[in-house]
Amino acid sequence: VQLVESGGGLVQAGGSLRLSCSASGGTFRNYAVAWFRQAPGKEREFVAALSRSGSYPSYSASVKGRFTISRDYVQNTVYLQMNRLKPEDTAVYYCGAKVATQIYWGQGTQVTVSS
């Protein structure tokens, strides 16, 4: 399984970005998918996850109500729509996929929110 993130960038506080994670290899609808992020000097933390069926999204408390995770089974892509961004959302965002007991990661995309 290969994952490639895109869509990161610099945005002002209050703005929006949509991250994409293109998946290849394996069978996309067999993956549970998630977004994590890692800020400088901090550990990687959970942001959002979505089941294989796409029916059960979950979010961290810090992003719930502002971020939306979704997936497109035709494009084999996972999205993270981020609204009302805050400076504390600044981090490298990673897409992850879980297939059985194996976890795969993308290379990450930088999101920087200026105040």
C-alpha positions as CSV (number, residue, x, y, z in Angstrom):
1,V,0.0,0.0,0.0
2,Q,1.3,3.4,-1.0
3,L,-0.1,6.7,0.3
4,V,0.7,10.1,-1.0
5,E,-0.6,13.2,0.7
6,S,-1.1,16.6,-0.9
7,G,-2.9,19.9,-0.3
8,G,-0.9,21.3,2.5
9,G,0.2,24.9,2.6
10,L,0.2,28.3,4.4
11,V,-3.2,29.7,5.4
12,Q,-4.3,32.5,7.7
13,A,-6.2,31.7,10.9
14,G,-9.9,31.2,10.2
15,G,-9.2,29.9,6.7
16,S,-9.7,26.4,5.2
17,L,-7.6,23.7,3.5
18,R,-8.4,20.3,2.0
19,L,-5.9,17.6,2.3
20,S,-5.9,14.6,0.0
21,C,-4.4,11.2,0.4
22,S,-4.1,9.1,-2.8
23,A,-3.9,5.3,-2.1
24,S,-2.6,2.6,-4.4
25,G,-1.9,-1.1,-3.9
26,G,-4.2,-3.5,-2.1
27,T,-7.9,-3.0,-2.1
28,F,-9.0,0.4,-1.0
29,R,-12.3,-0.6,0.6
30,N,-10.4,-3.0,2.8
31,Y,-8.5,-0.2,4.5
32,A,-9.5,1.7,7.6
33,V,-8.0,5.2,7.1
34,A,-6.9,8.0,9.4
35,W,-5.2,11.3,9.6
36,F,-2.6,12.1,12.2
37,R,-0.4,15.2,12.7
38,Q,2.9,16.0,14.3
39,A,3.9,19.5,15.4
40,P,7.6,20.4,16.0
41,G,8.8,18.9,19.3
42,K,5.6,17.0,19.8
43,E,4.5,13.4,19.4
44,R,2.3,12.4,16.5
45,E,-1.3,12.7,17.5
46,F,-4.6,11.4,16.2
47,V,-6.8,13.7,14.2
48,A,-9.6,11.8,12.5
49,A,-10.4,8.2,11.3
50,L,-12.9,6.5,9.1
51,S,-13.9,2.9,8.9
52,R,-13.7,0.7,5.8
53,S,-17.3,1.4,5.0
54,G,-17.0,5.1,5.6
55,S,-19.9,5.0,8.1
56,Y,-18.1,5.7,11.4
57,P,-16.0,8.9,11.4
58,S,-14.2,9.7,14.6
59,Y,-12.3,12.9,15.6
60,S,-10.1,14.2,18.2
61,A,-11.7,16.7,20.6
62,S,-9.4,19.5,19.3
63,V,-10.7,19.3,15.7
64,K,-14.3,18.0,16.1
65,G,-16.7,20.3,14.5
66,R,-14.1,22.0,12.3
67,F,-12.6,19.0,10.3
68,T,-14.3,16.4,8.2
69,I,-12.8,13.2,7.0
70,S,-14.2,11.5,3.9
71,R,-13.2,8.9,1.3
72,D,-13.8,8.4,-2.4
73,Y,-13.9,4.7,-3.4
74,V,-13.7,5.6,-7.2
75,Q,-10.7,7.9,-6.8
76,N,-9.1,5.7,-4.0
77,T,-8.6,8.9,-2.1
78,V,-9.1,10.0,1.5
79,Y,-9.8,13.7,2.3
80,L,-9.5,15.9,5.3
81,Q,-11.5,19.1,5.0
82,M,-10.2,21.6,7.6
83,N,-12.2,24.7,8.4
84,R,-11.7,27.5,10.9
85,L,-8.0,26.7,11.1
86,K,-6.1,27.8,14.2
87,P,-2.3,28.4,14.6
88,E,-2.3,25.4,16.9
89,D,-3.3,23.3,13.9
90,T,0.2,23.9,12.4
91,A,1.9,20.5,11.9
92,V,2.9,17.9,9.4
93,Y,-0.2,15.9,8.5
94,Y,0.1,12.2,7.8
95,C,-2.4,9.8,6.2
96,G,-2.5,6.3,7.6
97,A,-4.1,3.1,6.4
98,K,-4.7,-0.1,8.4
99,V,-5.0,-3.4,6.6
100,A,-5.5,-6.3,9.0
101,T,-2.7,-5.7,11.5
102,Q,-0.4,-3.7,9.1
103,I,-0.3,0.0,9.2
104,Y,1.0,2.1,6.3
105,W,1.9,5.9,6.3
106,G,2.4,8.5,3.7
107,Q,5.2,11.0,3.7
108,G,3.2,13.8,5.2
109,T,2.2,17.3,4.1
110,Q,3.0,20.5,5.9
111,V,0.1,22.7,7.1
112,T,1.1,26.1,8.5
113,V,-1.6,28.5,10.0
114,S,-0.5,32.0,10.6
115,S,-2.1,34.2,13.3
